[in-house]
Amino acid sequence: MPSTAFDTAATTQAAPSGAVGGAAFVPGVDRDMGPNRAPRLTKRAPFLYFAHPERWQILDGDILPLLGKLKLQPGVMGVQRGRAPGAVNLRLARVACEERGRTIIPVDSVPPAHVAPGEAPSYLRTIDSTSGPVVLSRYAQAFAGSAATKCNEVEWAEFLRHQINVGVVDPAPTWVLERMRDSRAKSLERMESNQSTNRAKRERLQAEVDVLDAMIAERMEVAAPVVGTSAMPSVEG
Amino acid sequence: MTQILYSNLTDQITSEVLTGEFLLALADRSALPNHPALIQLPDVNGGGSVALKTPQIGLMGYDKMSSTGEVATSSTTALTDASALVTVSRYSKRYEASDLARVVDAHGVLNAQMMAMDAVATYSATLRDLIANLVDNFSTTVGTSGVDGSIEDILDIVATLEIAAVEGPYLGIVHPRQWHDAVKDAALNSGGAVQFSASGQAMLEAMKGLGYKGSLLGVDWFTTLDVPDINGSADRAGGVFGRGALAWAQGPIIADPDLPQVNIGPVLLEKDRVATAATTGFLMHVNLGAGEQIDAAGVTWVSDA
């Protein structure tokens, strides 16, 4: 059991030489107010990540999927209650995902380096909070006594990159990259014509345009556009 | 010393007394507006399934006519269709108080009247949660991870929806962080066209607190904490959509007059007495479900959490 703020072991052990020490007295407390107190997270349903060919973002200098979440909550998006207690039935939800072009990421598709020895690979993690066990992404960090969560951005980017590397998610289509590049380039143009002083945003946009330009140029070398046949409309007069 | 001090009256005072007032613990208690962009499907009662299928049909101007020769035979036109499902599931909540707890209840909260009021609020909160958990999944996204939401994002969203032929009025269900990033942008960065417009001013002066915030740039805005995070909690993902994007349905349970039950709207509230344990339970049940319909009728707005 972890020691609490009320742990008196230190004082009993410090008794003068020769004095009877006795066992440490640790009072039981209803709520741990020490550094090991539980995070104050609200309960939420577990989920499976999914990718979509049109949902992409630039993170860590790379073009990575912007994953959505299929909440494993009966009543949401076709998820039904399963036969076993606590289980969910995804039969209809999987169909709904496929119809929309979404690829569900298997829950164990995690970079091996992110999993501790002996731990079952999963991108979900259960954390004990004041409202009971709460399921979070492995990459969301919770803190003692706090309702705030924070992303482990380095590992999150590695996780997203892993999905492409192992073939769970196909790389972004070139036309999506071009659309992303155009929207960022237009934002940059607008900032310049408005003489915006937001230098940080301008630099970020420029860096993203550079990443996209490089990726598009790389694609163009290997993928030439489809060449059709000449079309001759029937015209009179 | 013979002075009578408060600190000496230990046998005549108590450490705390109840004020007779109570405060509600902080929570999101907003209820979604009855907005035309949200579709309520018919109840599942008597339908033979918990899954409701709604067809999407390409009529009423979906296909245009083709220019055809004077005596040429018209070619046939395929009727475009698709469908989407909403499945309904059971949602319940149970409070159970001992007789002793109810006897000493100084605030009158452990009784049927308070539980009935709680049932109404709980139903609204549950429905709001179901719908808010759909807006992060639209295929079309606007905004950037790690960057605050902005007026430019909102303009992009409205343009995207209009280009996708989505009919207004639009409803935005967003996290208060996203809304206030946009408010800040309107106040500090955006040009006069937005900053000094009537709706821009209304946005800045909007009633604080979760829920309906008013209209801005053609969107009716609603904030709730139920909007999911995205990117491992780094960002928030609200959504803006028109009619056709999302639908919900329910299956009200009709109260049995032979039992201690009552319908509070679609919620069944019932009393459960355990005589052997001297406890009284209050249970509320409802069947609810929500689902995406036409994916392109909504846009997910990604911005820094």
HADDOCK unambig.tbl for C-alpha pairs under 7 A between the chains (distance, minus, plus):
assign (segid A and resid 52 and name CA) (segid B and resid 139 and name CA) 6.69 0.50 0.50
assign (segid A and resid 54 and name CA) (segid B and resid 139 and name CA) 6.27 0.50 0.50
assign (segid A and resid 54 and name CA) (segid B and resid 140 and name CA) 6.95 0.50 0.50
assign (segid A and resid 55 and name CA) (segid B and resid 139 and name CA) 6.22 0.50 0.50
assign (segid A and resid 55 and name CA) (segid B and resid 140 and name CA) 6.90 0.50 0.50
assign (segid A and resid 55 and name CA) (segid B and resid 141 and name CA) 6.77 0.50 0.50
assign (segid A and resid 68 and name CA) (segid B and resid 136 and name CA) 6.72 0.50 0.50
assign (segid A and resid 68 and name CA) (segid B and resid 137 and name CA) 5.36 0.50 0.50
assign (segid A and resid 69 and name CA) (segid B and resid 137 and name CA) 6.92 0.50 0.50
assign (segid A and resid 74 and name CA) (segid B and resid 89 and name CA) 5.68 0.50 0.50
assign (segid A and resid 75 and name CA) (segid B and resid 87 and name CA) 5.36 0.50 0.50
assign (segid A and resid 75 and name CA) (segid B and resid 88 and name CA) 4.85 0.50 0.50
assign (segid A and resid 75 and name CA) (segid B and resid 89 and name CA) 4.80 0.50 0.50
assign (segid A and resid 75 and name CA) (segid B and resid 288 and name CA) 6.22 0.50 0.50
assign (segid A and resid 75 and name CA) (segid B and resid 289 and name CA) 3.98 0.50 0.50
assign (segid A and resid 75 and name CA) (segid B and resid 290 and name CA) 6.08 0.50 0.50
assign (segid A and resid 76 and name CA) (segid B and resid 130 and name CA) 6.26 0.50 0.50
assign (segid A and resid 76 and name CA) (segid B and resid 289 and name CA) 5.78 0.50 0.50
assign (segid A and resid 76 and name CA) (segid B and resid 290 and name CA) 5.25 0.50 0.50
assign (segid A and resid 76 and name CA) (segid B and resid 291 and name CA) 5.82 0.50 0.50
assign (segid A and resid 77 and name CA) (segid B and resid 86 and name CA) 6.54 0.50 0.50
assign (segid A and resid 77 and name CA) (segid B and resid 290 and name CA) 6.23 0.50 0.50
assign (segid A and resid 77 and name CA) (segid B and resid 291 and name CA) 4.29 0.50 0.50
assign (segid A and resid 77 and name CA) (segid B and resid 292 and name CA) 6.43 0.50 0.50
assign (segid A and resid 78 and name CA) (segid B and resid 85 and name CA) 6.54 0.50 0.50
assign (segid A and resid 78 and name CA) (segid B and resid 86 and name CA) 5.88 0.50 0.50
assign (segid A and resid 78 and name CA) (segid B and resid 87 and name CA) 5.14 0.50 0.50
assign (segid A and resid 78 and name CA) (segid B and resid 291 and name CA) 6.79 0.50 0.50
assign (segid A and resid 80 and name CA) (segid B and resid 89 and name CA) 6.81 0.50 0.50
assign (segid A and resid 137 and name CA) (segid B and resid 232 and name CA) 5.93 0.50 0.50
assign (segid A and resid 139 and name CA) (segid B and resid 232 and name CA) 5.35 0.50 0.50
assign (segid A and resid 140 and name CA) (segid B and resid 232 and name CA) 5.02 0.50 0.50
assign (segid A and resid 140 and name CA) (segid B and resid 233 and name CA) 5.68 0.50 0.50
assign (segid A and resid 149 and name CA) (segid B and resid 233 and name CA) 6.49 0.50 0.50
assign (segid A and resid 150 and name CA) (segid B and resid 233 and name CA) 5.96 0.50 0.50
assign (segid A and resid 150 and name CA) (segid B and resid 234 and name CA) 6.17 0.50 0.50
assign (segid A and resid 151 and name CA) (segid B and resid 232 and name CA) 5.25 0.50 0.50
assign (segid A and resid 151 and name CA) (segid B and resid 233 and name CA) 5.42 0.50 0.50
assign (segid A and resid 151 and name CA) (segid B and resid 234 and name CA) 5.04 0.50 0.50
assign (segid A and resid 156 and name CA) (segid B and resid 232 and name CA) 6.83 0.50 0.50
